[in-house]
Amino acid sequence: MWEYFGPDFAFDLMKGVVAGIASMAVQLVAPRTFRAAKQLRARWVARRAARQARRKVVANDEG
């Protein structure tokens, strides 16, 4: 009887193990990814603000 459902059970068990490992990996990487994205956005916003400030200074000097 074991030979009938054994292979299916082993396959399902391995799928569960792989899914569990993948889930743990995502949970480990997600905070670092969000932190890096937050820093990237902050740098982009700062560059944009600096660019706009330079434009205002140049516009004020010309006028």
C-alpha angles and dihedrals in degrees: 000000000000090000089064101056100017097088092046091048092049091048092050090046092053091047088053093049092049092047091049093051091047091050092051091048091053091049091052096047100040098075092049091047093051091047091051091048090050091051091047091052091047091053091048092050091047092051091048092050091048091050091051091047091053090051091053092050092050091047092050092049092052094049 
